[in-house]
Amino acid sequence: MSLFFPNQYNDTPYRQLYERLTTVERLRLLREFVGVTYERRFRFLQSTNSSQRFKENLVLAGKSLHEKQTISRLTWRHRDLLPGYLPLIFRHYLFGFLVQLTRASHRARLPQPSPSCYWETPVNLIVLRWINRHWSLCQQAIAPHVERVIEEKVRHLYIYCLLAFEAARSIFDEEELAAEIELYRASQMPGGTPIGLEMEFSNLGRYATFDKLGRHGVDADPFHNMEYYSAFMLEDVTWRLGGYVDTHVRGRRLFTLSRFGGFYEYSLVRVDYPRHYSLPLTTDPWVASAMIGETIDFVREIKPHSLHVNLENRGLGVVRPQLDDYLCLLMLGGDLGKDENGRMLEKRFGGNELRGVIQRRKHLSLLAEKKKAVVEYSFLRLWRAGDREYGYLPVIMALKGFQHGYNLDLSCRDQVQGMLHWAQNPRPLAESSLHRFVETVKSGLRSEEAYGEREIGTWGDQIMTILKDWNRILSCVIILEIFDPFPAVMLAEVGVFTKFFTG
């Protein structure tokens, strides 16, 4: 099979590095560089009027993409951007090669994906976990290559891909990845509801899509609000995790990003660049929760901002939700905290960050070639592990139970004003409201028919504990408002002060 290598690097050490690769390794290199997206395949074959299969056009595809994937001299002049963007490119290539190597070494041992879900989810999560647990090793492997291409002014992503493969080969540990596979297997908790995830990141926070208000933070951000996302061809690098930039402006195309920027997003429900097709990530809530945490760690230089959870609609529950039921969801997964002036509010709602709260959507399934009804929970804050005393697993379980237990025929449109009012001045909820919510969630989980009564009871207890903790925090807020400036240490002595107020 004839494979591609750029002619302008034939008389360089990069060619010597390429010559040391086996045929299989060269194929892996080209596969990662060309990618496997439907848009690339269809557009390339259409433009060349080729009737041959895609793999028989690899040289032409490689040459075409190599010419395209060259950082412009104008972009390269912004030297302050290189230490931010180039490691991100190398890390995604490294991730892709480790996925390929893990699949080749452990194909028979890899866990199967959930039915009708994205086939790469298990190996992607396994490799992400390994990278994050060997962060220093991975950084040390790619750092010399980043320094080298900056010093030599190499602007071609093909060379970055080649060097990243060299780094991946040097750190790949077959036994350690096998151990990660077994940890994955031991942690699984299969469910019956397909789950999709979309995560937004920004060092400017909610100002990422504010053309003027957010400008003051751009210079301090090493990625300049992702304004150069297209200039560094990140759409051709981050495809394994569904990477793109969300401007929150419909119809704005990627070539305008140099003027505006936006949220850096991983859309773990999309499988093609035109974003016509989608697949759920998994039916396993542990896998979904772990994927959130590992993805956040994978791009730790960009602050997490928001999370959308998509659940396939598997029928309507019988309980009609009241305002307090939605407020329980906000307490669990929103962002209760103090603003710049020390005032308590739910920041997603109260900070005017939301375009939607709970929405019905239609996603075109790649496997079924038909649109499937999903409910999108888009009010969730994205937080790092350790920022709260609980992770995303109880939140996802609560969302599943909520969707199966309540009748969401009207979604939450009739309660938005009440939610907004509470978000701007949050107060504890009645104990009876908490019990109603948890019992309905447990009933919804029962109807999913995926878990035993003991498991459902355990999740109900965890959700109730979280809600009661937030209620206690909100009670403390009221006491502080009454006794201000009553010393916090004195409140601690009477048992109403929590570590929440120490941050």
C-alpha positions in Angstrom: 0.0 0.0 0.0 1.4 3.4 -1.0 1.4 5.9 1.9 2.0 9.6 2.1 5.0 11.6 3.3 5.5 15.3 2.4 8.3 15.8 -0.1 9.7 19.0 1.4 10.8 16.9 4.4 12.6 14.2 2.4 16.1 15.4 3.3 15.4 16.0 7.0 15.7 14.0 10.2 11.9 13.8 10.0 12.2 11.5 7.0 14.7 9.4 8.9 12.3 9.1 11.7 9.6 8.1 9.3 11.8 5.4 7.7 12.2 3.7 11.0 8.5 3.0 11.2 7.0 -0.2 10.1 4.3 -0.3 7.4 1.7 -0.8 10.1 3.0 2.1 12.1 3.0 4.3 9.0 -0.6 3.4 8.4 -1.5 4.3 12.0 0.3 7.7 11.5 -1.7 8.4 8.3 -4.9 7.2 9.9 -4.6 9.6 12.8 -3.6 12.5 10.5 -6.3 12.0 8.0 -8.9 11.1 10.6 -12.0 9.1 10.2 -14.7 11.7 10.0 -17.5 11.4 7.4 -17.1 14.9 6.2 -13.5 14.3 5.2 -14.2 11.1 3.4 -17.3 12.3 1.5 -15.9 15.7 0.5 -12.5 14.3 -0.6 -14.1 11.6 -2.8 -16.5 14.1 -4.2 -13.8 16.6 -5.0 -11.6 14.0 -6.8 -14.5 12.3 -8.6 -13.0 9.1 -7.4 -15.0 5.8 -7.6 -12.4 4.0 -5.5 -12.7 3.2 -1.8 -11.3 5.8 0.6 -8.3 3.7 1.7 -7.2 3.5 -1.9 -6.9 7.3 -2.0 -4.8 7.6 1.1 -1.8 9.3 -0.7 -4.1 11.9 -2.3 -6.0 12.4 0.9 -2.7 12.8 2.9 -1.3 15.3 0.4 -4.5 17.3 0.3 -4.8 17.6 4.0 -1.0 18.3 4.5 -1.3 21.3 2.2 -4.4 22.5 4.2 -3.1 21.8 7.6 -0.3 24.3 7.7 -0.3 27.0 10.2 -0.1 30.3 8.4 2.9 32.6 8.7 0.6 35.3 10.0 -0.6 33.1 12.8 2.9 31.9 13.6 4.0 35.5 14.2 1.8 35.4 17.4 4.5 33.7 19.4 2.6 34.1 22.6 0.0 31.7 21.3 2.4 28.8 20.5 3.0 27.6 24.1 -0.8 27.2 24.5 -2.0 25.8 21.2 0.8 23.5 20.2 0.8 21.3 23.4 -3.0 21.0 22.9 -2.4 19.7 19.4 0.3 17.3 20.4 -1.8 16.0 23.4 -4.7 15.2 21.1 -2.5 13.4 18.7 -0.9 11.5 21.6 -4.3 10.5 22.9 -5.3 9.2 19.4 -2.2 7.1 19.0 -2.6 5.6 22.5 -6.1 4.7 21.6 -4.9 3.0 18.5 -2.1 1.1 20.3 -4.4 0.1 23.1 -7.0 -1.2 20.7 -4.3 -3.2 18.8 -2.8 -4.7 21.9 -6.0 -5.5 23.8 -8.7 -5.8 21.2 -10.1 -9.0 22.7 -10.1 -7.7 26.2 -11.7 -4.3 25.6 -15.1 -3.9 27.1 -18.0 -3.7 24.7 -19.8 -0.4 24.1 -23.3 0.0 25.3 -26.0 -1.1 22.8 -26.6 1.5 20.0 -23.9 3.8 21.6 -20.6 5.2 20.3 -18.3 2.2 19.8 -15.1 4.1 20.9 -16.4 5.1 24.3 -14.7 2.3 26.3 -11.2 2.7 24.8 -11.4 6.5 24.9 -12.2 6.5 28.6 -9.5 3.9 29.4 -6.9 5.9 27.6 -8.0 9.2 29.1 -7.7 7.7 32.6 -4.2 6.5 31.9 -3.1 9.8 30.5 -4.4 11.7 33.4 -2.8 9.3 35.9 0.5 9.7 34.0 0.3 13.4 33.3 3.9 14.2 34.0 5.1 11.4 31.9 3.0 12.5 29.0 4.0 16.1 29.3 7.7 15.2 29.4 7.2 13.0 26.3 5.7 15.8 24.1 7.5 18.9 25.6 10.8 18.4 23.7 8.9 18.0 20.4 6.9 21.2 21.0 10.1 23.1 21.7 11.7 21.6 18.6 9.0 22.6 16.2 8.9 26.1 17.7 12.7 26.5 17.4 12.7 25.1 13.8 9.6 27.0 12.8 7.8 23.9 11.6 4.2 24.8 10.8 3.0 21.5 9.4 0.6 19.4 11.4 1.8 16.2 9.7 5.2 16.6 11.4 3.4 17.2 14.7 1.5 14.0 14.2 4.7 12.1 13.4 6.5 13.4 16.5 3.4 12.7 18.6 3.5 9.1 17.4 7.1 8.8 18.4 6.1 10.1 21.9 3.2 7.6 22.1 5.5 4.7 21.2 8.0 5.7 23.9 5.5 5.8 26.8 2.9 3.1 25.8 2.7 0.5 28.6 0.8 -2.5 27.6 0.5 -3.9 31.2 -0.7 -0.6 32.7 -3.3 -0.2 30.0 -4.4 -3.8 30.7 -4.9 -2.8 34.4 -6.9 0.2 33.3 -9.2 -2.1 31.3 -9.8 -4.3 34.4 -10.6 -1.2 36.5 -13.1 -0.1 33.9 -14.7 -3.5 34.0 -14.9 -3.6 37.8 -16.6 -0.1 37.8 -19.3 -0.6 35.3 -23.0 -0.2 36.2 -25.0 -0.7 33.0 -28.3 1.2 32.7 -31.1 1.3 30.3 -31.1 5.0 29.3 -28.7 6.3 26.5 -26.7 9.3 27.7 -24.9 12.0 25.8 -22.6 14.7 27.1 -21.6 18.2 25.9 -19.0 20.1 27.9 -18.0 23.8 27.5 -14.7 25.3 28.7 -13.5 28.8 28.8 -10.9 30.9 30.7 -13.2 33.9 30.3 -16.2 32.1 31.9 -19.6 33.4 30.9 -17.9 36.3 29.0 -16.6 33.9 26.3 -19.4 34.8 23.9 -19.7 38.5 24.9 -17.9 40.3 22.0 -17.2 43.4 24.1 -17.6 42.6 27.8 -15.2 39.7 27.6 -12.4 41.5 25.8 -10.7 42.6 29.0 -9.8 38.9 29.8 -8.6 37.8 26.3 -4.9 38.9 26.7 -4.6 37.0 29.9 -5.9 33.8 28.3 -3.1 31.8 26.6 -5.8 30.7 24.0 -7.2 34.2 23.4 -10.7 32.9 24.0 -10.1 30.2 21.3 -10.1 32.9 18.6 -7.3 31.0 16.8 -9.1 27.6 17.0 -9.4 27.4 13.2 -6.0 29.0 12.5 -4.4 26.1 14.4 -6.7 23.5 12.7 -8.0 22.2 15.9 -11.1 20.9 14.2 -8.8 18.5 12.4 -7.1 17.4 15.7 -9.8 17.1 18.3 -12.3 14.9 16.4 -12.0 11.9 18.7 -13.7 13.9 21.5 -16.0 15.9 19.2 -14.1 19.2 19.7 -15.3 22.5 18.3 -15.9 26.1 19.3 -19.4 27.2 20.2 -20.0 30.9 19.7 -23.6 30.7 20.9 -24.6 32.6 17.7 -26.6 30.5 15.2 -25.2 30.6 11.7 -21.8 31.9 12.6 -19.3 29.9 10.7 -15.8 28.8 11.8 -14.0 31.4 9.6 -15.4 34.1 11.8 -13.9 32.7 15.0 -10.7 34.8 14.5 -13.0 37.8 15.3 -15.0 36.4 18.2 -13.9 33.2 19.7 -16.2 31.3 22.1 -16.5 28.3 24.3 -14.2 25.3 23.7 -16.5 22.4 23.6 -16.3 18.6 23.5 -19.6 17.3 22.1 -19.6 13.6 23.1 -22.8 12.9 21.1 -21.5 13.9 17.7 -19.7 11.6 15.3 -19.2 13.9 12.2 -18.0 17.4 11.6 -21.1 18.7 9.9 -22.8 17.5 13.2 -25.7 15.9 11.3 -25.3 12.5 13.0 -25.1 11.7 16.6 -24.7 8.7 18.9 -25.2 8.5 22.7 -22.0 8.0 24.6 -23.2 5.2 26.8 -26.0 3.8 28.9 -23.7 3.4 31.9 -24.0 6.3 34.3 -20.6 5.5 35.8 -18.9 5.7 32.4 -20.7 9.1 31.7 -19.6 10.4 35.1 -16.0 9.2 34.7 -15.9 10.7 31.2 -16.8 14.1 32.5 -14.0 14.0 35.1 -11.3 12.6 32.8 -12.1 15.1 30.0 -11.9 18.0 32.4 -8.4 16.8 33.5 -7.4 16.3 29.9 -7.6 20.0 29.2 -6.7 21.3 32.6 -5.3 24.6 31.3 -8.9 25.6 30.2 -11.4 26.2 33.0 -14.6 24.1 33.0 -17.7 26.1 32.5 -21.0 24.2 31.7 -22.3 20.7 31.0 -25.3 19.5 29.0 -26.6 16.0 29.6 -28.7 14.4 26.9 -31.0 11.5 27.9 -33.1 9.6 25.4 -36.8 10.0 26.0 -38.1 6.5 27.1 -41.6 7.6 28.0 -43.3 10.0 30.4 -43.7 9.6 34.1 -46.9 10.1 36.0 -45.9 12.9 38.4 -46.3 16.4 37.2 -43.3 18.4 38.4 -43.7 21.5 40.6 -41.3 24.4 41.0 -39.5 22.8 44.0 -38.8 19.7 41.9 -36.9 21.8 39.4 -35.2 23.7 42.2 -33.9 20.3 43.6 -32.2 19.8 40.2 -30.7 23.2 40.4 -29.3 22.5 43.9 -27.8 19.2 42.7 -26.2 20.3 39.5 -26.3 24.0 39.2 -23.9 26.5 40.7 -25.0 27.8 44.1 -22.3 30.2 45.4 -21.3 33.7 46.1 -20.9 36.3 43.4 -18.2 39.0 43.2 -20.1 41.0 45.9 -20.5 38.1 48.3 -24.2 37.7 47.5 -25.5 34.1 47.4 -27.2 33.1 44.1 -27.4 30.2 41.6 -24.9 31.5 39.1 -26.1 29.6 36.0 -29.6 31.1 36.2 -28.9 34.2 38.3 -25.8 35.1 36.2 -27.9 35.1 33.0 -25.7 32.3 31.5 -28.5 30.0 30.2 -30.1 29.8 26.7 -32.2 26.8 27.8 -32.9 24.8 30.9 -34.5 21.5 29.9 -35.3 21.1 26.3 -36.6 18.5 23.9 -34.5 17.8 20.9 -34.2 15.4 17.9 -30.9 13.8 17.2 -30.3 11.9 14.0 -28.8 8.5 14.9 -25.9 7.3 12.8 -26.8 3.7 13.3 -30.6 3.9 12.9 -30.6 6.7 10.3 -33.6 8.2 12.1 -34.2 11.0 14.6 -34.5 10.0 18.2 -36.2 12.1 20.9 -33.9 13.3 23.6 -34.2 15.6 26.6 -31.3 17.9 27.1 -30.5 19.2 30.6 -28.5 22.3 29.9 -28.4 24.1 33.2 -25.5 22.1 34.8 -22.3 23.6 35.9 -19.0 21.8 35.0 -16.8 21.5 38.0 -13.5 19.8 38.8 -13.1 16.8 41.1 -12.7 18.1 44.6 -14.5 21.3 44.1 -17.6 19.7 45.7 -18.0 16.9 48.1 -19.8 14.8 45.5 -19.2 14.0 41.8 -21.5 13.7 38.8 -22.7 10.2 39.3 -25.5 11.1 41.8 -26.5 14.0 39.5 -26.8 11.7 36.5 -28.8 9.2 38.5 -31.1 12.0 39.7 -31.6 13.2 36.1 -32.4 9.6 35.0 -34.9 9.2 37.8 -36.4 12.6 37.1 -36.9 11.9 33.5 -38.5 8.5 34.1 -40.5 9.6 37.2 -41.9 13.0 36.1 -44.2 13.9 33.3 -42.1 16.4 31.2 -44.7 17.0 28.6 -44.2 20.8 29.0 -40.5 20.5 30.0 -40.0 23.4 32.5 -41.2 26.3 30.5 -44.1 27.0 32.9 -41.6 27.2 35.8 -38.8 29.3 34.4 -39.8 32.5 36.0 -40.0 30.9 39.4 -36.6 29.3 38.9 -35.1 32.6 38.0 -36.6 34.3 41.0 -35.2 31.6 43.3 -31.8 31.6 41.6 -31.4 35.3 42.4 -32.2 34.8 46.1 -32.0 31.1 46.9 -33.7 29.9 50.0 -33.9 26.4 51.6 -36.6 24.1 50.3 -39.2 22.5 52.5 -38.3 19.0 53.8 -41.5 17.7 52.2 -40.3 18.9 48.8 -37.0 17.1 49.2 -38.8 13.8 50.1 -41.2 14.2 47.2 -38.4 14.7 44.8 -36.3 11.8 46.0 -39.2 9.4 46.1 -40.2 10.3 42.6 -36.6 9.9 41.4 -36.4 6.4 43.0 -39.7 5.5 41.4 -38.3 6.7 38.0 -35.2 4.5 38.5 -37.4 1.5 39.2 -39.3 2.0 36.0 -36.0 1.9 34.1 -35.7 -1.7 35.3 -31.9 -1.6 35.4 -31.1 -1.6 39.1 -32.1 -3.5 42.2 -34.1 -2.0 45.1 -31.0 -1.8 47.3 -29.0 0.1 44.7 -32.0 2.5 44.1 -32.3 3.0 47.9 -28.5 3.8 48.1 -28.8 6.4 45.3 -31.9 7.9 46.9 -30.0 8.3 50.2 -27.0 10.0 48.5 -29.2 12.4 46.6 -31.1 13.2 49.8 -27.9 13.9 51.7 -26.7 16.3 49.0 -30.0 18.2 49.0 -30.0 18.4 52.8 -26.4 19.7 52.8 -27.4 22.5 50.4 -30.4 23.3 52.5 -28.1 23.7 55.6 -25.8 26.0 53.6 -28.7 28.1 52.5 -29.9 28.3 56.1 -26.5 29.5 57.1 -26.8 32.3 54.5 -30.0 33.5 56.1 -28.4 33.5 59.5 -25.4 35.5 58.1 -27.8 38.0 56.6 -29.6 38.5 59.9 -26.5 38.7 62.1 -24.1 40.4 59.7 -21.4 41.2 60.6 -21.7 38.5 63.2 -18.3 36.6 63.3 -18.4 33.4 61.3 -16.3 31.6 63.9 -19.1 32.2 66.5 -21.6 30.7 64.1 -19.4 27.7 63.7 -19.6 27.1 67.4 -23.3 26.7 67.2 -23.1 24.2 64.4 -24.4 26.1 61.5 -21.2 27.2 59.8 -19.8 24.9 57.1 -16.5 24.9 55.1 -18.5 26.3 52.2 -18.0 29.8 53.6 -14.2 29.4 53.9 -13.7 29.7 50.1 
